[in-house]
Each structure stands twice: as C-alpha cells, then as structure tokens.
Amino acid sequence: MTTLDVLLPYYGDVALMQAAVRSVLAQTDPDWRLTVVDDGKEPGVPEWFAELGDPRVSYRRNEQNLGVTGNYRKCLGLAEHEYLVFMGTDDIMLPNYVATVRAALAEYPGAAMIQPGVEVIDSVGNPSNTLADQAKRRLYAPKEQGRRLMGGEDLAVSLLRGNWLYFPSICWRTDAVRGTGFRDDLEIIQDLALVIDLLQAGEQMIVDDTRCFQYRRHNVSISAKSAYSGTRFTEARRYFLDSADRLDAHGWPRAAKASRLHLSARIHALTLVPGAMRAGQWDGAKTLLRNATSTAAQPR
C-alpha cells in the first residue's frame, strides 16, 4: 500500500476540526497525506493551517459553498494515491488507524474497502452507546472476530438488513470510488449506496475489528427538529425500493428482498414518532409513520 490520502471535507465547528487534524498528525505510521477542503468561512482557519508547518498537510478554501456532495466530489478529485479515507470533520483517528488499514491491505491486497473497528463517542468525547449503535453491534454487524474478507450478495444482504458501517472510518481504493462516484439524488444514504454499487461491481471489503477510529455521534441531533421531519427516511425508502429492483435484475434475490423490506430503517423511523409528536411535529410524525409501516413506493 502506498501513502494514504486522508481527505477532510470541512464545514462547521473549528475546535472539532482541529482535534480531527491533530489526530491525523499523531499517527504512528507517518505515511499519509492530509487534504482539507474548507466549504465554510470561519475566521482564523487558514492561518491555523499555515502555522502547522507539516508538508503532508494541504489546506484550501472553496470560493463558493459546494454543499456536502459537491465538497466530497472535490476532495475525491484531489486524491493522488491508491487508497483514501473521507474523514469526518468531528471524528478522531486513534494513533493506530493508518497502521491498521495498511496491515489489512498487506493481508488482502486490492480490496476496495476496509472497515476497521470503531468506538462511538458523544459530543464531548466520552464513550457513547446509543440504541442505534447497540443494534449495529448486536443485531447486524458480523459476529466473527479478527480480520476477514467479505463480499458478494451475502455482504449486501447483511448491510441492507441493517447498515452497520461507519462511513468516515472506511478506507477506500481510490479508483473504485472514482469509477462509481456519488449520486446526485442522495445525501443521507449516499454511503450505503456507494458500497452496494461496489459490491455489485464485484468488489470486496475487509472487516477488521481492531479499534482504531472514534466516530462522534452528537446527542443534540436526537432532539433537533430535522430528526423528526421524516425526510431522511423518505430518501432512504426511495433508495431501498429502487435498489431492490436493480438487485433483482442483477440476480441477487435475497439482497433484493432485504432492500425491499429495509426493516432496520423502518424500525428507526418508528422509534422517532413519539418524539416528533411531543415536539409538535405532526407532519413529520405522519411522514415517519408512513415510512415505517409501508414498503410500497410513494406516488409521484
């Protein structure tokens, strides 16, 4: 494996971004290159990067706001090496991240994706154990310990039943991501769509339970109004039903059935209905309930 491209599409909290950058600087394996693409206008950020003095760190600020997908595309275009990671602005690489993914690729060279072990933390950095993360670990994630290579319809079925991946922690083969790209019509479920597309193209994923990444799940998001609007579940429902048709055509009937059912997403929507009602989000509650109880396509 050559140098790892760490791509950080940045927007938002300056202190959290700086913590993310420092975690890259602290890697035990120094063979990485960090590219930060700033999609915001926070003061003092360019100056902070200029003071780092590390030639492996590159910073640039967009002249115009590109949005989430646009900034990811720009980062992807700046990658120069065989493997990359789209790190979250508020996430943390533990010191062994680069060493872990390099070791995994030494055992399984050429894999398109590496999902290493992840610890979930809250907004202030303490270990977190939300219901969603418990479900990922106990119900959906592979139970085998150690490192293994997965792919094909079996992996697609597993992920469509319940997406146990943590997108910002995944290491990707650059040409595989470029060949597939990001979809214009998706935001929330963009990561799962990319993985399923790659699996259909014959690519494989290394799953390694070595804990080397901290994924930050903000508590505030649970009570935010957007969590109760139901729009993200409408997008997910549209994706799952479209994906089911494509998987049927691909000759993966078990994966198509799992996608059409998308049970974990529907359960998640259902758990948010009481909160939406308490918040007075009646339209959101109706949208959540509709997405939770039906596997039919919505009329256009």
Number of C-alpha atoms within 10 A of each C-alpha: 15 10 16 25 26 24 25 25 24 21 20 14 11 16 11 18 21 15 16 21 24 14 17 24 20 13 17 13 15 14 15 18 21 23 20 21 21 22 21 17 15 12 9 9 16 14 9 11 17 12 8 11 9 12 8 13 18 14 14 12 15 13 10 9 14 15 12 13 17 15 20 19 15 15 19 21 11 12 21 13 17 16 27 25 24 20 25 21 24 25 23 27 26 19 17 17 24 24 15 20 25 21 14 22 17 11 13 17 12 15 21 23 28 26 23 23 20 20 18 18 20 17 14 11 15 11 15 18 14 14 9 11 15 12 16 19 13 11 14 18 16 16 10 10 10 10 16 16 15 18 17 18 20 13 18 25 20 16 22 27 21 19 20 21 21 19 17 23 24 23 27 23 19 21 16 18 19 13 9 14 16 18 13 9 11 16 15 13 18 19 18 20 21 16 24 23 17 22 21 18 12 12 19 21 24 24 24 22 18 18 15 21 24 23 23 23 21 14 14 10 10 13 13 12 15 14 19 28 21 25 16 19 23 19 17 22 26 18 19 25 20 15 20 23 16 16 23 14 11 12 12 19 17 16 27 26 19 19 26 24 20 23 17 19 19 21 15 16 24 18 13 21 23 14 17 24 15 10 15 13 19 15 14 22 24 17 19 29 19 19 28 25 13 12 18 13 14 11 4 3
